[in-house]
Amino acid sequence: MPFRPIIPQDELRKALSPDDLETYGTDYQASRGGHFATEPRPVPGTPKQDRES
């Protein structure tokens, strides 16, 4: 049985659309010991909650 060829990660990412990259993206978290789904990141300049004056 022959070995499977190694496919570089860059080549795999090229095949995904930007929406798929966002959906299936992972971040490496050393404290948790592996790759886990990305959490939504805050957008700079937007308040965390609405303030009532």
mmCIF entry with sequence, helices, sheets and N, C-alpha, C, O atoms, coordinates in Angstrom:
data_MODEL
# 
_entry.id   MODEL 
# 
_entity.id                         1 
_entity.type                       polymer 
_entity.pdbx_number_of_molecules   1 
# 
_entity_poly.entity_id                      1 
_entity_poly.type                           'polypeptide(L)' 
_entity_poly.nstd_linkage                   no 
_entity_poly.nstd_monomer                   no 
_entity_poly.pdbx_seq_one_letter_code       MPFRPIIPQDELRKALSPDDLETYGTDYQASRGGHFATEPRPVPGTPKQDRES 
_entity_poly.pdbx_seq_one_letter_code_can   MPFRPIIPQDELRKALSPDDLETYGTDYQASRGGHFATEPRPVPGTPKQDRES 
_entity_poly.pdbx_strand_id                 A 
# 
loop_
_entity_poly_seq.entity_id 
_entity_poly_seq.num 
_entity_poly_seq.mon_id 
_entity_poly_seq.hetero 
1 1  MET n 
1 2  PRO n 
1 3  PHE n 
1 4  ARG n 
1 5  PRO n 
1 6  ILE n 
1 7  ILE n 
1 8  PRO n 
1 9  GLN n 
1 10 ASP n 
1 11 GLU n 
1 12 LEU n 
1 13 ARG n 
1 14 LYS n 
1 15 ALA n 
1 16 LEU n 
1 17 SER n 
1 18 PRO n 
1 19 ASP n 
1 20 ASP n 
1 21 LEU n 
1 22 GLU n 
1 23 THR n 
1 24 TYR n 
1 25 GLY n 
1 26 THR n 
1 27 ASP n 
1 28 TYR n 
1 29 GLN n 
1 30 ALA n 
1 31 SER n 
1 32 ARG n 
1 33 GLY n 
1 34 GLY n 
1 35 HIS n 
1 36 PHE n 
1 37 ALA n 
1 38 THR n 
1 39 GLU n 
1 40 PRO n 
1 41 ARG n 
1 42 PRO n 
1 43 VAL n 
1 44 PRO n 
1 45 GLY n 
1 46 THR n 
1 47 PRO n 
1 48 LYS n 
1 49 GLN n 
1 50 ASP n 
1 51 ARG n 
1 52 GLU n 
1 53 SER n 
# 
_struct_asym.id          A 
_struct_asym.entity_id   1 
# 
loop_
_struct_conf.conf_type_id 
_struct_conf.id 
_struct_conf.pdbx_PDB_helix_id 
_struct_conf.beg_label_comp_id 
_struct_conf.beg_label_asym_id 
_struct_conf.beg_label_seq_id 
_struct_conf.pdbx_beg_PDB_ins_code 
_struct_conf.end_label_comp_id 
_struct_conf.end_label_asym_id 
_struct_conf.end_label_seq_id 
_struct_conf.pdbx_end_PDB_ins_code 
_struct_conf.beg_auth_comp_id 
_struct_conf.beg_auth_asym_id 
_struct_conf.beg_auth_seq_id 
_struct_conf.end_auth_comp_id 
_struct_conf.end_auth_asym_id 
_struct_conf.end_auth_seq_id 
_struct_conf.pdbx_PDB_helix_class 
_struct_conf.details 
_struct_conf.pdbx_PDB_helix_length 
HELX_P HELX_P1 AA1 GLN A 9  ? LYS A 14 ? GLN A 9  LYS A 14 1 ? 6 
HELX_P HELX_P2 AA2 PRO A 18 ? TYR A 24 ? PRO A 18 TYR A 24 1 ? 7 
# 
_struct_conf_type.id          HELX_P 
_struct_conf_type.criteria    ? 
_struct_conf_type.reference   ? 
# 
_struct_sheet.id               AA1 
_struct_sheet.type             ? 
_struct_sheet.number_strands   2 
_struct_sheet.details          ? 
# 
_struct_sheet_order.sheet_id     AA1 
_struct_sheet_order.range_id_1   1 
_struct_sheet_order.range_id_2   2 
_struct_sheet_order.offset       ? 
_struct_sheet_order.sense        anti-parallel 
# 
loop_
_struct_sheet_range.sheet_id 
_struct_sheet_range.id 
_struct_sheet_range.beg_label_comp_id 
_struct_sheet_range.beg_label_asym_id 
_struct_sheet_range.beg_label_seq_id 
_struct_sheet_range.pdbx_beg_PDB_ins_code 
_struct_sheet_range.end_label_comp_id 
_struct_sheet_range.end_label_asym_id 
_struct_sheet_range.end_label_seq_id 
_struct_sheet_range.pdbx_end_PDB_ins_code 
_struct_sheet_range.beg_auth_comp_id 
_struct_sheet_range.beg_auth_asym_id 
_struct_sheet_range.beg_auth_seq_id 
_struct_sheet_range.end_auth_comp_id 
_struct_sheet_range.end_auth_asym_id 
_struct_sheet_range.end_auth_seq_id 
AA1 1 THR A 26 ? GLN A 29 ? THR A 26 GLN A 29 
AA1 2 GLY A 34 ? ALA A 37 ? GLY A 34 ALA A 37 
# 
loop_
_atom_site.group_PDB 
_atom_site.id 
_atom_site.type_symbol 
_atom_site.label_atom_id 
_atom_site.label_alt_id 
_atom_site.label_comp_id 
_atom_site.label_asym_id 
_atom_site.label_entity_id 
_atom_site.label_seq_id 
_atom_site.pdbx_PDB_ins_code 
_atom_site.Cartn_x 
_atom_site.Cartn_y 
_atom_site.Cartn_z 
_atom_site.occupancy 
_atom_site.B_iso_or_equiv 
_atom_site.pdbx_formal_charge 
_atom_site.auth_seq_id 
_atom_site.auth_comp_id 
_atom_site.auth_asym_id 
_atom_site.auth_atom_id 
_atom_site.pdbx_PDB_model_num 
ATOM 1   N N  . MET A 1 1  ? 0.846   -1.169 0.000  1.00 0.00 ? 1  MET A N  1 
ATOM 2   C CA . MET A 1 1  ? 0.000   0.000  0.000  1.00 0.00 ? 1  MET A CA 1 
ATOM 3   C C  . MET A 1 1  ? 0.897   1.239  0.000  1.00 0.00 ? 1  MET A C  1 
ATOM 4   O O  . MET A 1 1  ? 1.704   1.410  0.914  1.00 0.00 ? 1  MET A O  1 
ATOM 5   N N  . PRO A 1 2  ? 0.770   2.100  -1.001 1.00 0.00 ? 2  PRO A N  1 
ATOM 6   C CA . PRO A 1 2  ? 1.625   3.293  -1.072 1.00 0.00 ? 2  PRO A CA 1 
ATOM 7   C C  . PRO A 1 2  ? 1.186   4.363  -0.077 1.00 0.00 ? 2  PRO A C  1 
ATOM 8   O O  . PRO A 1 2  ? 0.036   4.412  0.358  1.00 0.00 ? 2  PRO A O  1 
ATOM 9   N N  . PHE A 1 3  ? 2.129   5.200  0.258  1.00 0.00 ? 3  PHE A N  1 
ATOM 10  C CA . PHE A 1 3  ? 1.835   6.309  1.158  1.00 0.00 ? 3  PHE A CA 1 
ATOM 11  C C  . PHE A 1 3  ? 1.036   7.383  0.437  1.00 0.00 ? 3  PHE A C  1 
ATOM 12  O O  . PHE A 1 3  ? 1.183   7.573  -0.771 1.00 0.00 ? 3  PHE A O  1 
ATOM 13  N N  . ARG A 1 4  ? 0.200   8.077  1.173  1.00 0.00 ? 4  ARG A N  1 
ATOM 14  C CA . ARG A 1 4  ? -0.533  9.202  0.595  1.00 0.00 ? 4  ARG A CA 1 
ATOM 15  C C  . ARG A 1 4  ? 0.411   10.379 0.446  1.00 0.00 ? 4  ARG A C  1 
ATOM 16  O O  . ARG A 1 4  ? 1.241   10.608 1.326  1.00 0.00 ? 4  ARG A O  1 
ATOM 17  N N  . PRO A 1 5  ? 0.313   11.137 -0.647 1.00 0.00 ? 5  PRO A N  1 
ATOM 18  C CA . PRO A 1 5  ? 1.158   12.320 -0.782 1.00 0.00 ? 5  PRO A CA 1 
ATOM 19  C C  . PRO A 1 5  ? 0.740   13.390 0.227  1.00 0.00 ? 5  PRO A C  1 
ATOM 20  O O  . PRO A 1 5  ? -0.434  13.500 0.580  1.00 0.00 ? 5  PRO A O  1 
ATOM 21  N N  . ILE A 1 6  ? 1.685   14.149 0.671  1.00 0.00 ? 6  ILE A N  1 
ATOM 22  C CA . ILE A 1 6  ? 1.414   15.227 1.613  1.00 0.00 ? 6  ILE A CA 1 
ATOM 23  C C  . ILE A 1 6  ? 0.926   16.446 0.830  1.00 0.00 ? 6  ILE A C  1 
ATOM 24  O O  . ILE A 1 6  ? 1.577   16.877 -0.122 1.00 0.00 ? 6  ILE A O  1 
ATOM 25  N N  . ILE A 1 7  ? -0.204  16.992 1.227  1.00 0.00 ? 7  ILE A N  1 
ATOM 26  C CA . ILE A 1 7  ? -0.764  18.177 0.580  1.00 0.00 ? 7  ILE A CA 1 
ATOM 27  C C  . ILE A 1 7  ? -0.496  19.374 1.485  1.00 0.00 ? 7  ILE A C  1 
ATOM 28  O O  . ILE A 1 7  ? -0.935  19.385 2.635  1.00 0.00 ? 7  ILE A O  1 
ATOM 29  N N  . PRO A 1 8  ? 0.216   20.381 0.987  1.00 0.00 ? 8  PRO A N  1 
ATOM 30  C CA . PRO A 1 8  ? 0.500   21.553 1.822  1.00 0.00 ? 8  PRO A CA 1 
ATOM 31  C C  . PRO A 1 8  ? -0.786  22.293 2.217  1.00 0.00 ? 8  PRO A C  1 
ATOM 32  O O  . PRO A 1 8  ? -1.748  22.333 1.450  1.00 0.00 ? 8  PRO A O  1 
ATOM 33  N N  . GLN A 1 9  ? -0.791  22.873 3.417  1.00 0.00 ? 9  GLN A N  1 
ATOM 34  C CA . GLN A 1 9  ? -1.952  23.605 3.908  1.00 0.00 ? 9  GLN A CA 1 
ATOM 35  C C  . GLN A 1 9  ? -2.306  24.783 3.007  1.00 0.00 ? 9  GLN A C  1 
ATOM 36  O O  . GLN A 1 9  ? -3.484  25.092 2.828  1.00 0.00 ? 9  GLN A O  1 
ATOM 37  N N  . ASP A 1 10 ? -1.295  25.446 2.436  1.00 0.00 ? 10 ASP A N  1 
ATOM 38  C CA . ASP A 1 10 ? -1.560  26.576 1.548  1.00 0.00 ? 10 ASP A CA 1 
ATOM 39  C C  . ASP A 1 10 ? -2.386  26.143 0.341  1.00 0.00 ? 10 ASP A C  1 
ATOM 40  O O  . ASP A 1 10 ? -3.285  26.860 -0.098 1.00 0.00 ? 10 ASP A O  1 
ATOM 41  N N  . GLU A 1 11 ? -2.073  24.973 -0.184 1.00 0.00 ? 11 GLU A N  1 
ATOM 42  C CA . GLU A 1 11 ? -2.808  24.466 -1.338 1.00 0.00 ? 11 GLU A CA 1 
ATOM 43  C C  . GLU A 1 11 ? -4.260  24.154 -0.963 1.00 0.00 ? 11 GLU A C  1 
ATOM 44  O O  . GLU A 1 11 ? -5.172  24.387 -1.756 1.00 0.00 ? 11 GLU A O  1 
ATOM 45  N N  . LEU A 1 12 ? -4.470  23.634 0.232  1.00 0.00 ? 12 LEU A N  1 
ATOM 46  C CA . LEU A 1 12 ? -5.826  23.336 0.683  1.00 0.00 ? 12 LEU A CA 1 
ATOM 47  C C  . LEU A 1 12 ? -6.631  24.614 0.899  1.00 0.00 ? 12 LEU A C  1 
ATOM 48  O O  . LEU A 1 12 ? -7.822  24.664 0.591  1.00 0.00 ? 12 LEU A O  1 
ATOM 49  N N  . ARG A 1 13 ? -5.971  25.656 1.436  1.00 0.00 ? 13 ARG A N  1 
ATOM 50  C CA . ARG A 1 13 ? -6.672  26.922 1.685  1.00 0.00 ? 13 ARG A CA 1 
ATOM 51  C C  . ARG A 1 13 ? -7.088  27.604 0.388  1.00 0.00 ? 13 ARG A C  1 
ATOM 52  O O  . ARG A 1 13 ? -8.117  28.279 0.344  1.00 0.00 ? 13 ARG A O  1 
ATOM 53  N N  . LYS A 1 14 ? -6.291  27.431 -0.678 1.00 0.00 ? 14 LYS A N  1 
ATOM 54  C CA . LYS A 1 14 ? -6.619  28.050 -1.963 1.00 0.00 ? 14 LYS A CA 1 
ATOM 55  C C  . LYS A 1 14 ? -7.931  27.517 -2.521 1.00 0.00 ? 14 LYS A C  1 
ATOM 56  O O  . LYS A 1 14 ? -8.636  28.229 -3.236 1.00 0.00 ? 14 LYS A O  1 
ATOM 57  N N  . ALA A 1 15 ? -8.262  26.279 -2.203 1.00 0.00 ? 15 ALA A N  1 
ATOM 58  C CA . ALA A 1 15 ? -9.476  25.657 -2.727 1.00 0.00 ? 15 ALA A CA 1 
ATOM 59  C C  . ALA A 1 15 ? -10.740 26.133 -2.007 1.00 0.00 ? 15 ALA A C  1 
ATOM 60  O O  . ALA A 1 15 ? -11.845 25.935 -2.510 1.00 0.00 ? 15 ALA A O  1 
ATOM 61  N N  . LEU A 1 16 ? -10.589 26.756 -0.837 1.00 0.00 ? 16 LEU A N  1 
ATOM 62  C CA . LEU A 1 16 ? -11.743 27.209 -0.073 1.00 0.00 ? 16 LEU A CA 1 
ATOM 63  C C  . LEU A 1 16 ? -12.121 28.638 -0.428 1.00 0.00 ? 16 LEU A C  1 
ATOM 64  O O  . LEU A 1 16 ? -11.254 29.465 -0.709 1.00 0.00 ? 16 LEU A O  1 
ATOM 65  N N  . SER A 1 17 ? -13.415 28.926 -0.415 1.00 0.00 ? 17 SER A N  1 
ATOM 66  C CA . SER A 1 17 ? -13.881 30.297 -0.641 1.00 0.00 ? 17 SER A CA 1 
ATOM 67  C C  . SER A 1 17 ? -13.658 31.096 0.649  1.00 0.00 ? 17 SER A C  1 
ATOM 68  O O  . SER A 1 17 ? -13.460 30.503 1.710  1.00 0.00 ? 17 SER A O  1 
ATOM 69  N N  . PRO A 1 18 ? -13.688 32.433 0.572  1.00 0.00 ? 18 PRO A N  1 
ATOM 70  C CA . PRO A 1 18 ? -13.511 33.240 1.793  1.00 0.00 ? 18 PRO A CA 1 
ATOM 71  C C  . PRO A 1 18 ? -14.546 32.911 2.875  1.00 0.00 ? 18 PRO A C  1 
ATOM 72  O O  . PRO A 1 18 ? -14.225 32.927 4.063  1.00 0.00 ? 18 PRO A O  1 
ATOM 73  N N  . ASP A 1 19 ? -15.786 32.614 2.468  1.00 0.00 ? 19 ASP A N  1 
ATOM 74  C CA . ASP A 1 19 ? -16.806 32.251 3.458  1.00 0.00 ? 19 ASP A CA 1 
ATOM 75  C C  . ASP A 1 19 ? -16.470 30.931 4.139  1.00 0.00 ? 19 ASP A C  1 
ATOM 76  O O  . ASP A 1 19 ? -16.663 30.783 5.346  1.00 0.00 ? 19 ASP A O  1 
ATOM 77  N N  . ASP A 1 20 ? -15.966 29.974 3.366  1.00 0.00 ? 20 ASP A N  1 
ATOM 78  C CA . ASP A 1 20 ? -15.580 28.692 3.944  1.00 0.00 ? 20 ASP A CA 1 
ATOM 79  C C  . ASP A 1 20 ? -14.395 28.850 4.884  1.00 0.00 ? 20 ASP A C  1 
ATOM 80  O O  . ASP A 1 20 ? -14.341 28.212 5.935  1.00 0.00 ? 20 ASP A O  1 
ATOM 81  N N  . LEU A 1 21 ? -13.451 29.695 4.507  1.00 0.00 ? 21 LEU A N  1 
ATOM 82  C CA . LEU A 1 21 ? -12.291 29.924 5.382  1.00 0.00 ? 21 LEU A CA 1 
ATOM 83  C C  . LEU A 1 21 ? -12.743 30.468 6.728  1.00 0.00 ? 21 LEU A C  1 
ATOM 84  O O  . LEU A 1 21 ? -12.222 30.075 7.772  1.00 0.00 ? 21 LEU A O  1 
ATOM 85  N N  . GLU A 1 22 ? -13.711 31.370 6.700  1.00 0.00 ? 22 GLU A N  1 
ATOM 86  C CA . GLU A 1 22 ? -14.200 31.951 7.952  1.00 0.00 ? 22 GLU A CA 1 
ATOM 87  C C  . GLU A 1 22 ? -14.974 30.909 8.753  1.00 0.00 ? 22 GLU A C  1 
ATOM 88  O O  . GLU A 1 22 ? -14.856 30.854 9.977  1.00 0.00 ? 22 GLU A O  1 
ATOM 89  N N  . THR A 1 23 ? -15.760 30.088 8.072  1.00 0.00 ? 23 THR A N  1 
ATOM 90  C CA . THR A 1 23 ? -16.576 29.083 8.745  1.00 0.00 ? 23 THR A CA 1 
ATOM 91  C C  . THR A 1 23 ? -15.731 27.966 9.342  1.00 0.00 ? 23 THR A C  1 
ATOM 92  O O  . THR A 1 23 ? -15.950 27.557 10.483 1.00 0.00 ? 23 THR A O  1 
ATOM 93  N N  . TYR A 1 24 ? -14.769 27.475 8.574  1.00 0.00 ? 24 TYR A N  1 
ATOM 94  C CA . TYR A 1 24 ? -13.993 26.314 8.993  1.00 0.00 ? 24 TYR A CA 1 
ATOM 95  C C  . TYR A 1 24 ? -12.629 26.673 9.579  1.00 0.00 ? 24 TYR A C  1 
ATOM 96  O O  . TYR A 1 24 ? -11.823 25.783 9.848  1.00 0.00 ? 24 TYR A O  1 
ATOM 97  N N  . GLY A 1 25 ? -12.364 27.948 9.778  1.00 0.00 ? 25 GLY A N  1 
ATOM 98  C CA . GLY A 1 25 ? -11.072 28.371 10.297 1.00 0.00 ? 25 GLY A CA 1 
ATOM 99  C C  . GLY A 1 25 ? -10.861 27.925 11.729 1.00 0.00 ? 25 GLY A C  1 
ATOM 100 O O  . GLY A 1 25 ? -11.811 27.815 12.504 1.00 0.00 ? 25 GLY A O  1 
ATOM 101 N N  . THR A 1 26 ? -9.627  27.674 12.070 1.00 0.00 ? 26 THR A N  1 
ATOM 102 C CA . THR A 1 26 ? -9.284  27.305 13.443 1.00 0.00 ? 26 THR A CA 1 
ATOM 103 C C  . THR A 1 26 ? -8.103  28.137 13.904 1.00 0.00 ? 26 THR A C  1 
ATOM 104 O O  . THR A 1 26 ? -7.322  28.631 13.090 1.00 0.00 ? 26 THR A O  1 
ATOM 105 N N  . ASP A 1 27 ? -7.981  28.288 15.196 1.00 0.00 ? 27 ASP A N  1 
ATOM 106 C CA . ASP A 1 27 ? -6.843  28.961 15.816 1.00 0.00 ? 27 ASP A CA 1 
ATOM 107 C C  . ASP A 1 27 ? -6.142  27.960 16.716 1.00 0.00 ? 27 ASP A C  1 
ATOM 108 O O  . ASP A 1 27 ? -6.780  27.129 17.362 1.00 0.00 ? 27 ASP A O  1 
ATOM 109 N N  . TYR A 1 28 ? -4.815  28.052 16.749 1.00 0.00 ? 28 TYR A N  1 
ATOM 110 C CA . TYR A 1 28 ? -4.065  27.196 17.657 1.00 0.00 ? 28 TYR A CA 1 
ATOM 111 C C  . TYR A 1 28 ? -4.060  27.846 19.027 1.00 0.00 ? 28 TYR A C  1 
ATOM 112 O O  . TYR A 1 28 ? -3.700  29.014 19.168 1.00 0.00 ? 28 TYR A O  1 
ATOM 113 N N  . GLN A 1 29 ? -4.458  27.089 20.030 1.00 0.00 ? 29 GLN A N  1 
ATOM 114 C CA . GLN A 1 29 ? -4.471  27.578 21.407 1.00 0.00 ? 29 GLN A CA 1 
ATOM 115 C C  . GLN A 1 29 ? -3.613  26.643 22.245 1.00 0.00 ? 29 GLN A C  1 
ATOM 116 O O  . GLN A 1 29 ? -4.020  25.529 22.573 1.00 0.00 ? 29 GLN A O  1 
ATOM 117 N N  . ALA A 1 30 ? -2.426  27.114 22.584 1.00 0.00 ? 30 ALA A N  1 
ATOM 118 C CA . ALA A 1 30 ? -1.488  26.276 23.323 1.00 0.00 ? 30 ALA A CA 1 
ATOM 119 C C  . ALA A 1 30 ? -2.032  25.897 24.695 1.00 0.00 ? 30 ALA A C  1 
ATOM 120 O O  . ALA A 1 30 ? -1.780  24.792 25.176 1.00 0.00 ? 30 ALA A O  1 
ATOM 121 N N  . SER A 1 31 ? -2.777  26.805 25.331 1.00 0.00 ? 31 SER A N  1 
ATOM 122 C CA . SER A 1 31 ? -3.297  26.521 26.663 1.00 0.00 ? 31 SER A CA 1 
ATOM 123 C C  . SER A 1 31 ? -4.299  25.372 26.645 1.00 0.00 ? 31 SER A C  1 
ATOM 124 O O  . SER A 1 31 ? -4.450  24.660 27.638 1.00 0.00 ? 31 SER A O  1 
ATOM 125 N N  . ARG A 1 32 ? -4.990  25.188 25.510 1.00 0.00 ? 32 ARG A N  1 
ATOM 126 C CA . ARG A 1 32 ? -5.960  24.108 25.396 1.00 0.00 ? 32 ARG A CA 1 
ATOM 127 C C  . ARG A 1 32 ? -5.380  22.898 24.677 1.00 0.00 ? 32 ARG A C  1 
ATOM 128 O O  . ARG A 1 32 ? -5.996  21.832 24.663 1.00 0.00 ? 32 ARG A O  1 
ATOM 129 N N  . GLY A 1 33 ? -4.205  23.052 24.082 1.00 0.00 ? 33 GLY A N  1 
ATOM 130 C CA . GLY A 1 33 ? -3.513  21.928 23.485 1.00 0.00 ? 33 GLY A CA 1 
ATOM 131 C C  . GLY A 1 33 ? -3.953  21.541 22.094 1.00 0.00 ? 33 GLY A C  1 
ATOM 132 O O  . GLY A 1 33 ? -4.031  20.352 21.783 1.00 0.00 ? 33 GLY A O  1 
ATOM 133 N N  . GLY A 1 34 ? -4.245  22.520 21.241 1.00 0.00 ? 34 GLY A N  1 
ATOM 134 C CA . GLY A 1 34 ? -4.588  22.149 19.878 1.00 0.00 ? 34 GLY A CA 1 
ATOM 135 C C  . GLY A 1 34 ? -5.297  23.248 19.113 1.00 0.00 ? 34 GLY A C  1 
ATOM 136 O O  . GLY A 1 34 ? -5.312  24.407 19.527 1.00 0.00 ? 34 GLY A O  1 
ATOM 137 N N  . HIS A 1 35 ? -5.886  22.863 17.983 1.00 0.00 ? 35 HIS A N  1 
ATOM 138 C CA . HIS A 1 35 ? -6.618  23.787 17.133 1.00 0.00 ? 35 HIS A CA 1 
ATOM 139 C C  . HIS A 1 35 ? -8.096  23.733 17.486 1.00 0.00 ? 35 HIS A C  1 
ATOM 140 O O  . HIS A 1 35 ? -8.682  22.656 17.601 1.00 0.00 ? 35 HIS A O  1 
ATOM 141 N N  . PHE A 1 36 ? -8.691  24.912 17.657 1.00 0.00 ? 36 PHE A N  1 
ATOM 142 C CA . PHE A 1 36 ? -10.098 25.000 18.007 1.00 0.00 ? 36 PHE A CA 1 
ATOM 143 C C  . PHE A 1 36 ? -10.765 26.050 17.134 1.00 0.00 ? 36 PHE A C  1 
ATOM 144 O O  . PHE A 1 36 ? -10.098 26.931 16.592 1.00 0.00 ? 36 PHE A O  1 
ATOM 145 N N  . ALA A 1 37 ? -12.071 25.955 16.999 1.00 0.00 ? 37 ALA A N  1 
ATOM 146 C CA . ALA A 1 37 ? -12.830 26.890 16.166 1.00 0.00 ? 37 ALA A CA 1 
ATOM 147 C C  . ALA A 1 37 ? -12.583 28.318 16.630 1.00 0.00 ? 37 ALA A C  1 
ATOM 148 O O  . ALA A 1 37 ? -12.451 28.586 17.824 1.00 0.00 ? 37 ALA A O  1 
ATOM 149 N N  . THR A 1 38 ? -12.524 29.227 15.663 1.00 0.00 ? 38 THR A N  1 
ATOM 150 C CA . THR A 1 38 ? -12.284 30.627 15.995 1.00 0.00 ? 38 THR A CA 1 
ATOM 151 C C  . THR A 1 38 ? -13.524 31.244 16.614 1.00 0.00 ? 38 THR A C  1 
ATOM 152 O O  . THR A 1 38 ? -14.652 30.883 16.277 1.00 0.00 ? 38 THR A O  1 
ATOM 153 N N  . GLU A 1 39 ? -13.301 32.173 17.515 1.00 0.00 ? 39 GLU A N  1 
ATOM 154 C CA . GLU A 1 39 ? -14.392 32.915 18.126 1.00 0.00 ? 39 GLU A CA 1 
ATOM 155 C C  . GLU A 1 39 ? -14.504 34.250 17.402 1.00 0.00 ? 39 GLU A C  1 
ATOM 156 O O  . GLU A 1 39 ? -13.499 34.773 16.921 1.00 0.00 ? 39 GLU A O  1 
ATOM 157 N N  . PRO A 1 40 ? -15.706 34.808 17.317 1.00 0.00 ? 40 PRO A N  1 
ATOM 158 C CA . PRO A 1 40 ? -15.835 36.106 16.659 1.00 0.00 ? 40 PRO A CA 1 
ATOM 159 C C  . PRO A 1 40 ? -14.983 37.152 17.366 1.00 0.00 ? 40 PRO A C  1 
ATOM 160 O O  . PRO A 1 40 ? -15.008 37.266 18.592 1.00 0.00 ? 40 PRO A O  1 
ATOM 161 N N  . ARG A 1 41 ? -14.243 37.898 16.591 1.00 0.00 ? 41 ARG A N  1 
ATOM 162 C CA . ARG A 1 41 ? -13.361 38.914 17.170 1.00 0.00 ? 41 ARG A CA 1 
ATOM 163 C C  . ARG A 1 41 ? -14.066 40.261 17.166 1.00 0.00 ? 41 ARG A C  1 
ATOM 164 O O  . ARG A 1 41 ? -14.844 40.547 16.256 1.00 0.00 ? 41 ARG A O  1 
ATOM 165 N N  . PRO A 1 42 ? -13.805 41.093 18.169 1.00 0.00 ? 42 PRO A N  1 
ATOM 166 C CA . PRO A 1 42 ? -14.453 42.395 18.213 1.00 0.00 ? 42 PRO A CA 1 
ATOM 167 C C  . PRO A 1 42 ? -13.948 43.305 17.096 1.00 0.00 ? 42 PRO A C  1 
ATOM 168 O O  . PRO A 1 42 ? -12.796 43.213 16.671 1.00 0.00 ? 42 PRO A O  1 
ATOM 169 N N  . VAL A 1 43 ? -14.824 44.171 16.638 1.00 0.00 ? 43 VAL A N  1 
ATOM 170 C CA . VAL A 1 43 ? -14.473 45.141 15.604 1.00 0.00 ? 43 VAL A CA 1 
ATOM 171 C C  . VAL A 1 43 ? -14.030 46.418 16.313 1.00 0.00 ? 43 VAL A C  1 
ATOM 172 O O  . VAL A 1 43 ? -14.772 46.939 17.147 1.00 0.00 ? 43 VAL A O  1 
ATOM 173 N N  . PRO A 1 44 ? -12.836 46.935 16.002 1.00 0.00 ? 44 PRO A N  1 
ATOM 174 C CA . PRO A 1 44 ? -12.362 48.143 16.672 1.00 0.00 ? 44 PRO A CA 1 
ATOM 175 C C  . PRO A 1 44 ? -13.326 49.316 16.454 1.00 0.00 ? 44 PRO A C  1 
ATOM 176 O O  . PRO A 1 44 ? -13.814 49.533 15.345 1.00 0.00 ? 44 PRO A O  1 
ATOM 177 N N  . GLY A 1 45 ? -13.588 50.059 17.519 1.00 0.00 ? 45 GLY A N  1 
ATOM 178 C CA . GLY A 1 45 ? -14.420 51.247 17.424 1.00 0.00 ? 45 GLY A CA 1 
ATOM 179 C C  . GLY A 1 45 ? -15.893 51.002 17.699 1.00 0.00 ? 45 GLY A C  1 
ATOM 180 O O  . GLY A 1 45 ? -16.675 51.952 17.701 1.00 0.00 ? 45 GLY A O  1 
ATOM 181 N N  . THR A 1 46 ? -16.297 49.764 17.931 1.00 0.00 ? 46 THR A N  1 
ATOM 182 C CA . THR A 1 46 ? -17.694 49.513 18.258 1.00 0.00 ? 46 THR A CA 1 
ATOM 183 C C  . THR A 1 46 ? -17.807 49.282 19.752 1.00 0.00 ? 46 THR A C  1 
ATOM 184 O O  . THR A 1 46 ? -17.003 48.555 20.335 1.00 0.00 ? 46 THR A O  1 
ATOM 185 N N  . PRO A 1 47 ? -18.806 49.901 20.375 1.00 0.00 ? 47 PRO A N  1 
ATOM 186 C CA . PRO A 1 47 ? -18.956 49.727 21.834 1.00 0.00 ? 47 PRO A CA 1 
ATOM 187 C C  . PRO A 1 47 ? -19.431 48.307 22.176 1.00 0.00 ? 47 PRO A C  1 
ATOM 188 O O  . PRO A 1 47 ? -20.106 47.658 21.377 1.00 0.00 ? 47 PRO A O  1 
ATOM 189 N N  . LYS A 1 48 ? -19.070 47.847 23.358 1.00 0.00 ? 48 LYS A N  1 
ATOM 190 C CA . LYS A 1 48 ? -19.463 46.502 23.781 1.00 0.00 ? 48 LYS A CA 1 
ATOM 191 C C  . LYS A 1 48 ? -20.959 46.424 24.046 1.00 0.00 ? 48 LYS A C  1 
ATOM 192 O O  . LYS A 1 48 ? -21.580 45.392 23.789 1.00 0.00 ? 48 LYS A O  1 
ATOM 193 N N  . GLN A 1 49 ? -21.538 47.493 24.553 1.00 0.00 ? 49 GLN A N  1 
ATOM 194 C CA . GLN A 1 49 ? -22.967 47.534 24.799 1.00 0.00 ? 49 GLN A CA 1 
ATOM 195 C C  . GLN A 1 49 ? -23.476 48.948 24.624 1.00 0.00 ? 49 GLN A C  1 
ATOM 196 O O  . GLN A 1 49 ? -22.710 49.904 24.745 1.00 0.00 ? 49 GLN A O  1 
ATOM 197 N N  . ASP A 1 50 ? -24.750 49.091 24.344 1.00 0.00 ? 50 ASP A N  1 
ATOM 198 C CA . ASP A 1 50 ? -25.322 50.417 24.141 1.00 0.00 ? 50 ASP A CA 1 
ATOM 199 C C  . ASP A 1 50 ? -25.391 51.160 25.471 1.00 0.00 ? 50 ASP A C  1 
ATOM 200 O O  . ASP A 1 50 ? -25.797 50.615 26.497 1.00 0.00 ? 50 ASP A O  1 
ATOM 201 N N  . ARG A 1 51 ? -24.981 52.417 25.414 1.00 0.00 ? 51 ARG A N  1 
ATOM 202 C CA . ARG A 1 51 ? -25.054 53.248 26.609 1.00 0.00 ? 51 ARG A CA 1 
ATOM 203 C C  . ARG A 1 51 ? -26.298 54.118 26.514 1.00 0.00 ? 51 ARG A C  1 
ATOM 204 O O  . ARG A 1 51 ? -26.601 54.677 25.460 1.00 0.00 ? 51 ARG A O  1 
ATOM 205 N N  . GLU A 1 52 ? -27.001 54.222 27.609 1.00 0.00 ? 52 GLU A N  1 
ATOM 206 C CA . GLU A 1 52 ? -28.161 55.096 27.634 1.00 0.00 ? 52 GLU A CA 1 
ATOM 207 C C  . GLU A 1 52 ? -27.785 56.337 28.430 1.00 0.00 ? 52 GLU A C  1 
ATOM 208 O O  . GLU A 1 52 ? -27.387 56.245 29.591 1.00 0.00 ? 52 GLU A O  1 
ATOM 209 N N  . SER A 1 53 ? -27.915 57.496 27.796 1.00 0.00 ? 53 SER A N  1 
ATOM 210 C CA . SER A 1 53 ? -27.525 58.748 28.469 1.00 0.00 ? 53 SER A CA 1 
ATOM 211 C C  . SER A 1 53 ? -28.695 59.430 29.093 1.00 0.00 ? 53 SER A C  1 
ATOM 212 O O  . SER A 1 53 ? -28.541 60.492 29.697 1.00 0.00 ? 53 SER A O  1 
# 
